[in-house]
Amino acid sequence: MNELKVKLRDLEQRFSLFRQQQFTFIASLDHTRENAHDKTRPVSTLAQVQNYLDHYCNNATDKRILIMFLDLCKDLSEFCSQLQDINPKSCSSDDVLEKCKVLLSCNNDMTSIRAKYPHDEVNHLSCDESKHHYGAVISVLPIALDYLREGIGVIESAQYEAARNNRCEMQRAAFSK
């Protein structure tokens, strides 16, 4: 479990570095959307960001930040799958790990999601940017990290409960002899 927490901490540090470059990310999305003649549609899926990177990205800075974002999304998704493999019993439709997996899927329409308090990523955008273009894509990472933190908590409590029940069974067996 400790190695999972270390991996989560690494992902959180990478997100923190990305968050410091949020304005560069928004500018890169803006440039690539302009090159794609796609300024009216909001950025609604990770596949759309990948398409901008593959076909409409013209400079190294834009490529670097878009790759950073997409790699972080991919690594979060892989970490979510790792957690689901550890605790497959928790994989119900209302499970936080399942929500995380859906959130990070390539074609998930994320136009309706927005990070809320305590996350302030969306607050750094102008009203127009937040409401219409980038609020969803900026919200994906903090929400996914919240789901993963909660998923680790659920797994830890399930493991604790299993260990406690196992100790109780062993004590009962010892007293019944």
KOLMARLUM-875754 format. One line per 4 residues: their letters; for each residue x, y, z of N, C-alpha, C, O, CB. Coordinates in steps of 0.2 Angstrom, whole numbers, plus 5000, padded with zeros to 4 digits. Each point is the difference from the previous one (the first is absolute). Glycine has a CB too. Example, Ala and Ser with C-alpha at 12.3 -4.5 7.8 and 13.67 -1.06 7.14 Angstrom:
REM KOLMARLUM-875754
AS> 5066,4972,5039,4996,5006,5000,5004,5006,5000,5005,4999,5003,4986,4995,5003; 5007,5011,4990,5004,5006,5001,4996,5005,5003,5003,5006,5001,5003,4991,4989 $
***
This chain:
REM KOLMARLUM-875754
MNEL> 5004,4994,5000,4996,5006,5000,5004,5006,5000,4998,5005,4997,4993,4989,5009; 5015,5006,4997,5005,5006,5001,5002,5002,4993,5001,5006,4998,5002,4990,5013; 4999,4999,4984,5002,5001,4994,4994,5004,4996,5002,5004,4995,5006,4986,5005; 4986,5008,5001,4995,5003,4996,4999,5008,5003,4999,5004,4996,4995,4985,5003 $
KVKL> 5007,5012,5007,5000,5007,5003,5006,5004,4997,4999,5006,4998,4995,4990,5012; 5012,5001,4989,5005,5003,4997,4999,5002,4993,5001,5005,4997,5007,4989,5010; 4989,5001,4989,4998,5001,4993,4995,5006,5000,5000,5004,4995,5002,4984,5002; 4993,5012,5007,4995,5006,5000,5004,5006,5002,4998,5005,4997,4993,4987,5006 $
RDLE> 5013,5008,5001,5004,5006,5002,5004,5003,4994,5000,5006,4999,5001,4990,5013; 5002,4999,4984,5003,5002,4994,4996,5003,4995,5001,5005,4997,5007,4986,5005; 4986,5006,4997,4995,5003,4996,4997,5007,5002,4999,5004,4996,4998,4984,5001; 5003,5013,5009,4997,5006,5003,5006,5006,4999,4998,5005,4998,4995,4989,5011 $
QRFS> 5013,5004,4991,5006,5004,4999,5000,5002,4993,5001,5006,4998,5005,4989,5011; 4993,5001,4986,5000,5001,4993,4994,5005,4999,5000,5004,4996,5005,4985,5001; 4989,5009,5006,4994,5005,4999,5002,5007,5002,4998,5005,4997,4994,4985,5005; 5011,5010,5004,5002,5007,5003,5004,5004,4995,5000,5006,4999,5000,4989,5013 $
LFRQ> 5005,5001,4985,5004,5003,4995,4996,5003,4994,5001,5005,4997,5009,4988,5006; 4986,5002,4995,4995,5002,4994,4996,5006,5002,4999,5005,4996,5001,4983,5000; 4997,5012,5010,4996,5006,5002,5003,5006,5000,4997,5006,4998,4997,4986,5009; 5013,5008,4994,5004,5007,5000,5000,5002,4993,5002,5006,4998,5005,4990,5012 $
QQFT> 4992,5000,4985,5000,5002,4993,4994,5000,4996,4999,4999,4994,5012,4996,5006; 4983,5006,5004,4994,5000,4998,4999,5005,4994,4996,4999,4995,5000,4997,5016; 5006,5010,4990,4999,5005,4995,5004,4998,4993,4997,5002,4995,5002,5007,5015; 5006,4988,4991,5004,4997,4994,4995,4995,4996,5000,5000,4994,5012,5002,5011 $
FIAS> 4985,4994,5000,4996,4995,4997,4994,5003,4996,4998,4998,4995,5005,4994,5015; 4994,5013,4994,4994,5003,4997,5002,5004,4993,4996,4999,4995,4999,5002,5017; 5011,5002,4988,5002,5003,4994,5001,4995,4995,4999,5001,4994,5007,5008,5013; 4997,4985,4994,5001,4995,4995,4994,4997,4997,4999,4999,4994,5011,4998,5012 $
LDHT> 4985,5002,4999,4994,4998,4997,4997,5005,4996,4997,4999,4994,5001,4995,5016; 5002,5013,4992,4998,5005,4995,5003,5000,4994,4997,5001,4995,5001,5006,5015; 5009,4993,4990,5003,5000,4993,4998,4994,4996,4999,5001,4994,5011,5004,5011; 4990,4989,4998,4998,4994,4995,4993,5000,4998,4998,4998,4995,5010,4996,5011 $
RENA> 4987,5009,4998,4993,5001,4998,5000,5005,4995,4996,4999,4995,5000,4998,5016; 5008,5008,4989,5000,5005,4995,5002,4997,4993,4997,5001,4995,5005,5008,5013; 5004,4987,4993,5002,4996,4994,4995,4995,4997,5000,4999,4994,5012,5003,5010; 4984,4996,5000,4995,4995,4998,4994,5003,4998,4995,4997,4998,5010,4995,5010 $
HDKT> 4995,5015,4992,4993,5003,4999,4995,4998,5004,4994,4998,4997,5010,5004,4991; 4997,4997,5018,4995,4996,5005,4999,5005,5006,5000,4997,5005,5004,4991,4990; 4996,5018,5004,4999,5005,5006,4993,5000,5003,5000,5002,5005,5009,5005,4990; 4986,4990,5002,4993,5001,5002,4999,4994,5005,4995,5001,5005,5001,5005,4985 $
RPVS> 5007,4988,5009,4998,4994,5004,5004,5000,5006,5006,5002,5000,4991,4992,4990; 5000,5004,5016,5004,4999,5006,5005,4994,4999,4998,4996,4996,4993,5010,5011; 5014,4994,4997,5004,4994,5000,4997,4995,5005,4999,5001,5006,5012,5006,4992; 4986,4988,4999,4996,4995,5004,5002,4993,5001,4997,4997,5004,4994,5010,4991 $
TLAQ> 5015,4991,5001,5002,4993,5002,5008,5000,4999,5003,5005,4998,4986,4991,4997; 5014,4999,5008,5007,4999,5000,5002,4999,4993,5006,5002,4998,4994,4994,5014; 4996,5000,4984,5001,4999,4993,5001,5006,4996,5004,5001,4995,4990,4988,5006; 5002,5016,5001,5000,5007,4996,5007,5003,5001,5003,5003,4996,4984,4998,5006 $
VQNY> 5015,4999,5005,5007,5002,5001,5005,4997,4996,5005,5003,4998,4991,5000,5014; 5004,4990,4988,5004,4996,4996,5000,5002,4993,5006,5000,4997,4993,4990,5011; 4995,5011,4989,5000,5002,4993,5003,5007,4999,5004,5000,4995,4985,4993,5004; 5010,5011,5006,5004,5007,4999,5007,4999,5000,5004,5003,4996,4987,5003,5010 $
LDHY> 5012,4990,4998,5007,4998,5001,5002,4997,4993,5005,5002,4997,4994,4997,5016; 4998,4996,4985,5002,4996,4994,5000,5004,4993,5004,4999,4996,4992,4991,5010; 4999,5015,4994,4999,5003,4993,5000,5007,5000,5001,5003,4994,4992,4988,5004; 5007,5013,5007,5000,5007,5000,5005,5004,5004,5000,5006,5001,4988,4992,4997 $
CNNA> 5017,4998,5005,5005,5003,5005,5006,5001,4996,5003,4996,4996,4992,4998,5013; 5007,5013,4991,5005,5002,4996,5007,5002,5003,5005,5001,4997,4986,5003,4996; 5009,4997,5014,5006,5001,5003,5001,4996,5006,4996,4996,5003,5003,5016,4994; 5008,4988,5005,5002,4995,5005,4997,5002,5007,4998,4995,5004,5013,5004,4990 $
TDKR> 4987,5007,5008,4997,5001,5006,4993,4997,5001,4999,4997,5005,5008,5014,4996; 4990,4990,4994,4993,4998,4999,5000,4992,5001,4996,4997,5004,5000,5013,4989; 5008,4987,5003,5001,4993,5000,5002,4997,5007,4997,4995,5003,5006,5005,4985; 5002,5003,5015,5002,4998,5007,4995,5000,5005,4999,4995,5003,5012,5010,4994 $
ILIM> 4985,5001,5003,4995,5000,5005,4994,4996,4999,4997,4997,5005,5006,5014,4997; 4995,4988,4992,4994,4995,4998,5002,4993,5001,4996,4996,5003,5000,5012,4989; 5011,4990,5007,5002,4993,5001,5000,4999,5008,4998,4995,5002,5009,5005,4987; 4995,5006,5015,5001,4999,5007,4993,4999,5003,4999,4995,5004,5010,5013,4996 $
FLDL> 4986,4995,4997,4993,4999,5002,4997,4993,4999,4998,4997,5004,5000,5015,4994; 5003,4986,4995,4998,4993,4998,5003,4995,5004,4997,4995,5001,5000,5010,4988; 5010,4996,5012,5004,4994,5003,4997,5000,5008,5000,4994,5002,5010,5008,4990; 4989,5003,5011,4997,5000,5007,4993,4997,5000,4999,4996,5004,5008,5014,4998 $
CKDL> 4989,4991,4993,4994,4997,5000,5000,4992,4999,4997,4997,5003,4998,5014,4992; 5010,4987,5000,5001,4993,4999,5003,4997,5006,4998,4994,5002,5004,5008,4986; 5002,5001,5016,5003,4997,5006,4995,5000,5005,5000,4995,5004,5011,5009,4993; 4985,5001,5004,4994,4999,5005,4996,4995,4998,4997,4996,5005,5004,5016,4997 $
SEFC> 4997,4987,4992,4996,4994,4998,5003,4993,5002,4996,4996,5002,4999,5012,4988; 5011,4992,5008,5004,4993,5002,5000,4999,5007,4999,4994,5002,5008,5008,4988; 4994,5003,5014,5000,5000,5007,4993,4998,5003,5000,4996,5004,5009,5012,4997; 4986,4994,4996,4993,4999,5002,4999,4992,4998,4997,4997,5004,4999,5015,4994 $
SQLQ> 5006,4986,4997,5000,4993,4998,5004,4995,5005,4997,4995,5002,5001,5008,4986; 5007,5000,5014,5004,4996,5005,4996,4999,5007,5000,4995,5003,5011,5009,4992; 4986,5002,5007,4996,5000,5006,4994,4995,4999,4998,4997,5005,5006,5015,4998; 4993,4988,4991,4994,4996,4999,5002,4992,5000,4997,4996,5003,4998,5013,4990 $
DINP> 5011,4990,5005,5003,4993,5000,5001,4998,5007,4999,4994,5002,5006,5007,4987; 4997,5003,5016,5001,4999,5007,4994,4998,5003,5000,4996,5004,5010,5011,4996; 4985,4997,4999,4993,4999,5003,4995,4999,4995,4996,5005,4999,5008,5002,5011; 4995,4988,4987,4995,4999,4994,4993,5000,5003,4995,5001,4996,5013,4993,4998 $
KSCS> 4991,5005,5013,4993,5000,5002,4997,5007,5001,4994,5000,5000,5010,4990,5006; 5000,5015,4993,4998,5006,5001,4998,5003,4993,4998,5006,5000,5009,4996,5010; 4993,4995,4985,4999,5002,4993,4993,5000,4998,4998,4997,4996,5013,4999,5001; 4985,5008,5007,4993,5001,4998,4999,5006,4996,5005,5004,5000,4991,4990,5010 $
SDDV> 4998,5007,4988,4999,5006,4995,5000,5007,5004,5002,5005,4997,4991,4988,4996; 5006,5006,5014,5001,5007,5004,5006,5000,5003,5001,5004,5005,4987,4996,4997; 5017,4996,4997,5007,4999,5003,5004,5006,4997,4999,5002,4995,5000,4986,5007; 5005,5015,5003,5004,5006,4998,5005,4998,4995,5002,5004,4995,4996,5001,5016 $
LEKC> 5005,4989,4989,5005,4998,4995,4997,4999,4993,5003,5002,4995,5003,4992,5014; 4987,5004,4991,4997,4999,4994,4998,5007,4997,5001,5001,4994,4994,4988,5009; 5004,5016,5001,4998,5006,4998,5007,5003,4997,5000,5004,4995,4991,4998,5014; 5014,4997,4994,5007,5003,4998,5001,4997,4993,5003,5003,4996,5001,4998,5016 $
KVLL> 4995,4992,4987,5002,4997,4994,4996,5003,4994,5002,5001,4995,5001,4988,5012; 4990,5012,4995,4996,5003,4995,5002,5007,4998,5000,5002,4994,4991,4991,5010; 5011,5011,5001,5002,5007,5000,5006,5000,4995,5001,5005,4996,4994,4998,5015; 5010,4993,4990,5006,5000,4996,5000,4996,4994,5005,5000,4996,5000,5001,5014 $
SCNN> 4989,4997,4988,5000,4996,4993,5000,5005,4994,4998,5006,5001,4995,4985,5005; 5010,5007,4989,5001,5005,4994,4994,5003,4998,5000,5006,4998,5009,4987,4999; 4985,5004,5002,4995,5003,4997,4994,5002,5005,4994,5002,4998,5009,4992,4992; 4999,5007,5016,4995,5002,5005,4999,5007,4999,5004,5004,5000,5000,4988,5008 $
DMTS> 4989,5010,4992,4998,5007,4999,5000,5003,5007,4996,4999,5004,4997,4999,4986; 5012,5007,5011,5001,5003,5006,4998,5007,5001,5002,5004,5004,5007,4988,4997; 4987,5010,4994,4998,5007,5000,4996,5003,5006,5000,5005,5002,4999,4994,4986; 4998,4996,5016,4996,5002,5005,5004,5000,5007,4997,5002,5005,4993,4993,4989 $
IRAK> 5016,5002,5006,5003,5000,5006,5004,5007,5002,5003,5003,4995,4998,4984,5003; 5000,5014,5008,5004,5006,5002,5002,4998,5007,4997,4998,5004,4996,5011,4989; 5014,4993,5008,5003,4999,5006,4997,5005,5005,4999,5006,4998,5012,4989,4997; 4987,5003,5011,4998,5005,5005,5004,5000,5006,5006,4997,5000,4983,5000,4997 $
YPHD> 5010,5007,5008,5004,5001,5005,5002,4994,5003,4996,4995,5001,4998,5016,5002; 5012,4988,4999,5006,5004,5001,5004,5001,4994,5005,5004,5001,4995,4993,5011; 4998,5001,4983,5004,5001,4994,4998,5007,4997,4995,5002,4999,5006,4985,4998; 5005,5016,5001,4998,5007,4997,5003,5001,4993,5000,5005,4997,5001,4999,5014 $
EVNH> 5000,4990,4985,5002,5000,4993,4995,5004,4996,5003,5005,4996,5003,4984,5006; 4988,5010,4999,4995,5003,4995,5000,5008,5002,4998,5004,4995,4995,4985,5004; 5008,5013,5007,4999,5007,5002,5006,5004,4997,4999,5006,4999,4996,4990,5012; 5010,5001,4986,5005,5004,4997,4999,5001,4993,5003,5004,4996,5005,4991,5011 $
LSCD> 4986,5002,4990,4998,5002,4993,4995,5006,5000,4997,5001,5005,5005,4986,4992; 4998,5016,4997,4995,5005,5000,4993,4997,5000,4999,4994,4999,5009,5014,4994; 4987,4996,5008,4993,4997,5000,4998,4996,4993,4998,4994,5000,4999,5015,5008; 5005,4994,4987,4999,4997,4993,5004,4994,4999,4997,4995,4998,5000,5016,4997 $
ESKH> 5009,4989,5007,5004,4994,4999,4997,4994,5005,5000,4994,4998,5010,5013,4999; 4989,4995,5009,4997,4995,5005,4994,4997,4998,4999,4994,5000,5007,5012,5009; 4989,4998,4989,4993,4998,4998,5000,4996,4994,4996,4995,4999,4999,5014,5007; 5009,4993,4989,4999,4998,4993,5005,4996,4997,4999,4996,4995,4994,5014,5004 $
HYGA> 5013,4990,5003,5006,4997,4996,5004,4995,5004,5001,4995,4998,4999,5015,4995; 5003,4992,5013,5005,4997,5003,4998,4997,5007,5004,4997,5003,5004,5009,4990; 4987,4996,5010,4998,4998,5007,5000,4993,5001,5003,4997,5005,4991,5013,4995; 5004,4986,4995,4999,4993,5001,5007,4996,4999,5002,4996,5005,4987,5005,4990 $
VISV> 5015,5001,5000,5007,4997,4999,5005,5002,5006,5004,4996,5002,4994,5004,4986; 5001,5006,5015,5004,5002,5006,4998,4996,5006,5004,4999,5005,4997,5013,4990; 4992,4986,5005,4998,4997,5006,5001,4992,5001,4999,4997,5005,4992,5012,4995; 5011,4988,4994,5001,4993,5000,5005,4998,5005,4999,4995,5004,4998,5005,4984 $
LPIA> 5009,5003,5012,5005,4997,5004,4999,5001,5008,5001,4995,5003,5007,5008,4988; 4990,5002,5011,4998,5001,5007,4995,4995,5003,5000,4997,5005,5004,5015,4994; 4991,4987,4996,4994,4996,5002,5002,4992,5000,4999,4997,5005,4993,5012,4990; 5012,4990,5000,5003,4993,5000,5005,4998,5006,4999,4995,5003,5000,5006,4984 $
LDYL> 5005,5004,5015,5004,4999,5006,4996,4999,5006,5001,4996,5004,5008,5011,4991; 4985,4997,5006,4996,4999,5005,4997,4993,5000,4999,4997,5006,4998,5016,4994; 5001,4985,4995,4997,4993,4999,5005,4995,5002,4998,4995,5004,4994,5009,4987; 5014,4997,5007,5005,4995,5002,5002,5000,5007,5001,4995,5003,5004,5006,4986 $
REGI> 4995,5005,5014,5002,5000,5007,4994,4997,5004,5001,4996,5005,5005,5015,4994; 4988,4990,4999,4994,4997,5003,5000,4992,4999,4999,4996,5005,4995,5015,4994; 5008,4987,4995,5001,4993,4999,5005,4996,5004,4999,4995,5003,4998,5008,4986; 5009,5001,5012,5005,4997,5005,4997,4999,5007,5001,4996,5003,5008,5009,4990 $
GVIE> 4987,5000,5009,4997,5000,5007,4995,4994,5000,5000,4997,5006,5002,5016,4995; 4994,4986,4994,4996,4994,5000,5004,4994,5001,4998,4995,5004,4993,5012,4989; 5014,4992,5003,5004,4994,5000,5003,4999,5007,5000,4995,5002,5002,5006,4985; 5001,5004,5015,5003,5000,5007,4995,4998,5005,5002,4995,5004,5006,5014,4993 $
SAQY> 4986,4994,5003,4995,4998,5005,4998,4993,4999,4999,4996,5005,4997,5016,4996; 5003,4985,4993,4998,4993,4999,5006,4996,5002,4998,4994,5003,4995,5009,4987; 5013,4998,5009,5006,4996,5002,5000,5000,5008,5001,4995,5003,5005,5008,4986; 4993,5003,5014,5000,5000,5007,4994,4996,5003,5001,4996,5005,5004,5015,4995 $
EAAR> 4989,4989,4997,4994,4996,5002,5002,4993,5000,4998,4996,5004,4994,5013,4992; 5011,4989,4998,5001,4993,4999,5005,4997,5005,5000,4995,5002,4998,5007,4986; 5007,5002,5013,5005,4998,5005,4997,5000,5007,5002,4995,5004,5007,5010,4989; 4987,4999,5009,4997,5000,5006,4995,4994,5001,5000,4997,5005,5000,5016,4996 $
NNRC> 4996,4986,4994,4996,4994,5000,5004,4993,5000,4998,4996,5004,4994,5011,4989; 5014,4993,5004,5004,4994,5000,5003,4999,5007,5000,4995,5003,5003,5007,4985; 4999,5004,5016,5002,4999,5007,4995,4998,5004,5001,4995,5004,5007,5014,4994; 4986,4993,5001,4994,4998,5004,4999,4992,4999,4999,4997,5005,4996,5015,4995 $
EMQR> 5005,4986,4994,4999,4993,4999,5005,4996,5003,4999,4994,5003,4996,5009,4986; 5012,4999,5011,5005,4996,5003,4999,5000,5007,5002,4995,5003,5006,5009,4988; 4990,5002,5012,4999,5000,5007,4994,4995,5002,5001,4996,5005,5004,5016,4996; 4990,4988,4996,4994,4995,5001,5003,4993,4999,4998,4996,5004,4994,5013,4992 $
AAFS> 5012,4990,4999,5002,4993,4999,5004,4998,5006,5000,4994,5002,5000,5007,4986; 5005,5003,5014,5004,4999,5006,4996,4999,5006,5002,4995,5004,5007,5012,4991; 4986,4997,5007,4996,4999,5006,4995,4994,5000,4999,4997,5005,5002,5015,4996; 4998,4985,4993,4995,4995,4999,5003,4993,5001,4997,4995,5001,4997,5012,4991 $
K> 5013,4993,5008,5004,4994,5001,5000,4998,5007,5003,4995,5002,5004,5007,4988 $
***
